[in-house]
């Protein structure tokens, strides 16, 4: 099972032991499957509002699993480079390797209840925040060249868990795209709700980078390295997109100057109905028999179409009526997806315009940023613009979660520099039998290493393989082989790609049924165990599930 393509892009996570954290803590597992950055080069931090509902801004101490309100005294760090607008910034982030180790490249922390939670992940250095006051927190900017995060690859994930509500997990590509994640909400019934991207970061960035003008304005570079692609409405200068939709708006407004648009709520949404027509340059709707909703002419307002905002245009708030919210959100979604008018017909059936995603983004001008992201997303779910939840095409999932899984997808499609592929002779077993393990090493490993492997039982215990076919719960960094009368660890180097290396054969008798995980890789033979953890220099890209029936 390839971790980049599986349901979670990480089979290792799917079999993790459910967290017994208690009612007020939720386990979050982060897997570094980047193939580019070491675990100590990945930084994680979490911010969000007071779980008690006071509205105060704060952050989560990942070491103690506690929420703390922000304070100006949090500004303790001087970012490299500069000079920057502020002398000091926050130090909320922790290296991934500093969190609780789960398995190869996977670490966890426990989060408390939080409102509007955001998990920030960055590479090589932390993303820097600045506290202005006890109520004002400056978040990392995607477009401000004077911000210390501008040339940093960072991204964020929405993770809310309000008191009395179920955890909510969501990617947040409405503002920009920088890192490819797969996300999973593992429920207590054993199922997993998965969202995210199945393509590598390089593949997605390449498709965005190759979009025609004016989309080239969205790419942020650090020298020759693409850092992120910014949504058109979030650019510092949105002028290249102001007239982007003008031709489409003109055709739509002309068509509905003589035709009536019928709209109604999609399934699983509060019920409303409305009719609309263009009068004197504005789209005027009547909801029910009384409520009137007006949308100004959107010619020259491309940023408001992309952003689904702007008073009098596509802006709505939670205080608006259900009908007004529905009209504004439906119009914003229909314009971004290019289905309000297809060149011949408008929305003819209000019951099904939103059903067939194959109709979306089919006619330019359209939101090509959202189109690329949806095509790269798991099962097509993505948040390409603010109202992408119309018709339930966005990435938000919620449920009675036992764990949250965040997998950093590979940075590129190239093989990992140190990739080890496990190859058991089979994956289905009776309760008594035998297993043979071979490995393929796809790139040279010049450092002396021990091939180290273990099996994760259904109960979550790690059984390490030593001395031929013996399994032990004790931490072991190598496979043993008999040398004359004695057992000795096998240290090796691989000067070139090697295939079919036989590492061990093991027999077993009357083991319990269930799903087991075979995991492993290469451990540095010079220092195999550091601080009570295996010192991996190469993990196994393929994590095999062994089923005993």
Order of alpha helices (4+ residues) and beta strands (2+ residues): alpha-beta-beta-beta-beta-beta-beta-beta-beta-beta-beta-beta-beta-beta-beta-beta-beta-beta-alpha-beta-beta-alpha-alpha-beta-beta-beta-beta-alpha-alpha-alpha-beta-beta-beta-beta-beta-beta-beta-beta-beta-beta-beta-beta-beta-beta-beta-beta-beta
